[in-house]
Structures are given as structure tokens and as C-alpha cells.
Amino acid sequence: MFVIWLDRGQIGIGTILNMVLVGFEIQWFTGIYHNLFGYKTSFLIVAADTIIGLLLFTLGSSLYMAPSLGVAPYDAIAPIVSKKTKLSYKTARVIQDILFMIAAVVFTGPVGFATIIVAFFTGPLISWWNEHLSDPIVAVIDDATKPKDESKQATVTTLLSHLGRRTYHTVTNAFETTGTLRKDIKTYSTSELRSQLKIVRRNMRNSREMYQSFVEQYNLIEGELKKRINKANKKKKVTGVAK
């Protein structure tokens, strides 16, 4: 209900799959784990399980969230808070996890060493996976799956409309982010500033590539228009001579 109220864009096929399948998957993998390793709970085993499990959990979360096809209700809270406030995703996620951990303590849930580690490191690790793996993978897949045959692409009007909307949102987001930085930059921590710097560098690189793509689009459209104009002029001349 919280997600539907504040940001329905977070809901998609990923939301449904997560809500329906995750419980069964955890139960299935738990059975496999116990069959392979038994029920030993020494400190070294707990520490290894925590580290490996946290890395796999955050990697999986990052990969399924990156394509923007919907996220689980719990995973949607931090992005919504980050979008509605000046908090970064990492900070919002850590605060969220800590609050739920406190709620688990209040209601006598199974809180332990691993719970504390997960609460503090899930947000930063998901952000790291997003920047270094998930977002680049999505970009590569998007680029690789673009139609190569122009005859299979949409009409020019639809294409330009799509490009116009995409450009508008890109420019709007850039201006909004610049305004937020100008207003709140002194409140960011050093680590957050470094993360933002990496994001800006990547966006600058993407902007250069986008500009080159627009130049190519302009040249293609202009070239096609010139061909049609020349063809029309030749047709007029031929018609005039015939008359």
C-alpha cells in the first residue's frame, strides 16, 4: 500500500515474481544447504555464511532491480525515500534496515550477528553492484538489442517522439540534480561526494555518446530529406519537359 500510494512506478513484473517466489526459493535453498552442510553453527561458519550470503543477496538484488521492471515492496522503500528526500540510496537503505532490525528486536525476532552486518552493509553493497556491474550490463544489453535493420524500426514520428521524451527527462533530471547539489552539497559526506563524482563522470561520458548519437540522427534525417527533395525536384523537371 505504501508503494502504491507514493510511487506506482516501482511496481512491475519483478514485484509480482518477488512476492510470489522468494518464500519458496528460500525454503528450497535452505533445505539444500542443510543437506550439504548440516546444522553446524560455529562462529567461522556463521561468518562465512554471512559474507557469502550478503554478497550473493546484494548482487541478486542489484541485478533484478537494475532493469526497472519492478521491485519487491520492501526493496521499493529505500528508492522512494531517496527520491522524495535528499538522502542517497545507501543512507536510506541503511536507515530502513536498521529500523526493521529494531522492530525485530521489539517483537523478539531472530536477531543476531548476521542481522547487524546485513543491516549496515546491504545498502552500500547494492549501490556498489549497481555502479560497477548491473547498470553497465543493462546498458550493454540495451545497446546489443537495438534493431539493426532500419526497416524493422518504428516510424519516424514515433521514433522522434520517443527521443524527445527521453531527452526531456534526461535534461530535467540533470537540472534537478544540479539544483539539489547546489543547495545541499555541504550536507553530503565525503564518501557520498566521491560516489556522486563517479556518477557525474559516467553521466558526462554517456552525454558525449548521446550527443554523437544525436548528430548521427540529425545527419540521417537531413540526408533522407535532401534525397526526397531532390527526387521531387527531378520529378517536377521531368513532368515539365513532358508537358
ABEGO torsion letter per residue (X at the ends): XAAAAABAAABBAAAAAAAAAAAAAAAAAAAAAAAAAEABABAAAAAAAAAAAAAAAAAAAAAAAAAGAEBBAAAAAAAAAAAABABBAAAAAAAAAAAAAAAAAAAGBBBBAAAAAAAAAAAAAAAAAAAAAAAAAAAAAAAAABBABAAABBBAAAAAAAAAAAAAAAAAAAAAAAAAAAAAAAABBAAAAAAAAAAAAAAAAAAAAAAAAAAAAAAAAAAAAAAAAAAAAAAAAAAAAAX
